[in-house]
Amino acid sequence: MTVNAFEAGNRGYKHKNLLFWLGMVSSLVTSIKREDRILDLGCGYGLFLPLLYEIYPFHRGVGIDFDIESINIARRNLADRGVNWPIEYFHSDEIQNQMLTESFDVIFGQEIIWWNNDLDQLAKKVFQLLKQNGKGYFTMGSHPEHPHWEKRRQQMLTNGIKSYTWSIDEVAEAFTKAGFSVGLRRLPIDGFFMYHPKATIESAGSLYSLVQTTTECKMLFYFGKHEPVRQTHTIR
Ligand SMILES: C[S@@+](CC[C@H](N)C(=O)[O-])C[C@H]1O[C@@H](n2cnc3c(N)ncnc32)[C@H](O)[C@@H]1O
């Protein structure tokens, strides 16, 4: 099934990250299969897995976050949907990494990298959780090449969120060192950025700047747990 942003919104996926989730789904190098096990690492309020399930039904979906408040909201959101889909949410402390070793065919991480102060450890963990031939898709719009990053960092600090500055190449290096074949592309964003008179200006300065910087700077990493690619520049 193809779902565009408008239709996804009508189905209850009303969230500022909707265009990014759809962008990840449209960038998969191989589509999700019925028998696949999926992890949403840093799932936040958990809306991504139900959206993915509507597009590509899978065998099992797990969302993990180290914020218990978010996990409670994710569980409530799923229950409110009144569906019997194979999706569960866990706080990081509830689940041991060993229990999930080599459990997943695909791992998604939408804007989680800059939350982590130990990049090597994050890369190792993702490698450990993926099955052989598994694939990771991680977005990264918050990085030092983004012109609003410093301002955004300060805003987050004011809101009590501590962030870490990693460059795109530092991430590529850490995940390569962990054993991955690493790819990078711009995240395709297909839909309207909606204007809010206060929030748009506060976050990006102007609507034009928001569209310009997001389409330019929001990156999508591919982390493949397979043999190194023989030819650089493409995984196809
Ligand atoms: C910017 S939010 C994005 C949430 C969600 N992925 C989305 O697309 O809306 C980042 C979330 O990732 C979580 N997070 C970051 N690193 C994590 C990790 N290593 N393990 C579990 N949760 C993590 C944070 O607690 C936070 O809720």
The ligand as a Gaussian input file, in Angstrom:
#p B3LYP/6-31G(d) Opt

LIG

0 1
 C       14.217000      13.191000      18.651000
 S       13.418000      11.881000      19.481000
 C       12.765000      11.010000      18.073000
 C       11.693000      10.052000      18.447000
 C       11.179000       9.183000      17.293000
 N       12.230000       8.383000      16.703000
 C       10.498000       9.993000      16.217000
 O       10.834000       9.856000      15.053000
 O        9.590000      10.774000      16.559000
 C       14.766000      10.825000      19.970000
 C       14.313000       9.728000      20.949000
 O       15.324000       8.721000      20.933000
 C       15.510000       8.230000      22.265000
 N       16.859000       7.605000      22.242000
 C       18.005000       8.151000      21.772000
 N       19.017000       7.261000      21.831000
 C       18.496000       6.126000      22.336000
 C       19.041000       4.837000      22.636000
 N       20.332000       4.568000      22.436000
 N       18.229000       3.895000      23.172000
 C       16.917000       4.165000      23.403000
 N       16.333000       5.364000      23.126000
 C       17.120000       6.331000      22.599000
 C       15.314000       9.450000      23.138000
 O       14.928000       9.116000      24.444000
 C       14.180000      10.176000      22.391000
 O       12.913000       9.786000      22.859000

